[in-house]
Amino acid sequence: MKLHTMAFANVAAIVTAVLFTICALLIALWPARAFPFFSYLLHVDLVPSIYTMSWSVYFGGLAVWVVLMWLTTAGFAGLYNALARSQSQHRTSAASGTHD
């Protein structure tokens, strides 16, 4: 099975953007509740660093996370395809009795 690298990376970027937006909304609307919650998730005490969500923080973080997730997912899919192709070629040559 081959992963379609661009489609896989695009979907990951879209899901990341949606999750980041939900996270930013929680911080913007309920910072006193959001920071303790995210502290539990990240195993870090974020409560002392409570800040006000601004548009520049939102768009900057959104851009960084979406680009990083797209690159990571594209790399993952490319590596998966290369390894899957290598395994497939290895099985084909083993089945036909030829060796590399």
C-alpha positions in Angstrom: 0.0 0.0 0.0 1.4 3.4 -1.0 0.6 6.5 1.0 -0.2 9.6 -1.1 2.3 11.9 0.4 0.7 15.3 -0.5 -2.8 14.2 0.5 -1.6 12.7 3.8 0.4 15.8 4.6 -2.5 18.2 3.6 -5.0 16.3 5.9 -2.5 16.4 8.8 -2.1 20.1 8.3 -5.8 20.7 8.2 -6.5 18.7 11.3 -3.6 20.5 13.1 -5.1 23.9 12.1 -8.5 22.9 13.5 -7.1 21.5 16.8 -4.8 24.5 17.2 -7.8 26.8 16.7 -9.9 25.0 19.3 -6.9 25.2 21.7 -6.5 28.9 21.0 -10.2 29.5 21.6 -10.1 27.7 24.9 -7.1 29.8 26.0 -8.8 33.1 24.8 -12.2 32.4 26.3 -11.3 30.5 29.5 -7.6 31.1 30.3 -8.0 30.3 34.0 -9.4 26.8 33.2 -7.4 26.2 30.0 -3.9 26.7 31.4 -4.3 24.1 34.3 -5.8 21.7 31.8 -2.9 22.0 29.3 -0.5 21.8 32.2 -1.7 18.3 32.9 -1.4 17.4 29.2 2.1 18.7 28.9 3.4 17.8 32.4 4.5 21.4 32.9 3.2 24.1 35.2 1.8 26.6 32.7 -0.4 28.5 35.2 2.3 31.1 36.1 2.7 31.9 32.4 -1.0 32.8 31.7 -1.0 35.4 28.9 -3.6 37.0 26.7 -4.3 35.4 23.4 -3.7 37.9 20.6 -4.1 37.7 16.8 -0.3 37.7 16.3 0.2 34.9 18.8 -2.7 32.9 17.1 -1.5 33.3 13.5 2.2 32.9 14.4 1.5 29.7 16.3 -0.9 28.4 13.6 1.7 29.0 10.9 4.5 27.2 12.8 2.4 24.2 13.8 0.8 23.7 10.4 4.1 23.9 8.5 5.9 21.6 11.0 3.1 19.1 10.9 2.9 19.2 7.1 6.7 18.6 6.8 6.7 15.9 9.5 3.8 14.1 7.9 5.2 14.4 4.3 8.5 13.0 5.6 6.8 10.2 7.4 4.8 9.3 4.3 7.9 9.5 2.1 9.9 7.3 4.4 7.0 4.8 4.7 6.7 4.6 0.9 10.4 4.0 0.5 10.5 1.3 3.2 7.4 -0.4 1.8 8.8 -0.3 -1.7 12.1 -1.8 -0.4 10.2 -4.6 1.5 8.1 -5.3 -1.6 11.2 -5.6 -3.8 12.8 -7.9 -1.2 9.8 -10.2 -1.1 9.6 -10.3 -4.9 13.2 -11.2 -5.3 13.0 -13.8 -2.5 9.9 -15.4 -4.1 11.6 -15.6 -7.6 14.8 -17.1 -6.1 17.0 -14.2 -7.0 19.1 -12.3 -4.4 20.4 -8.8 -4.4 
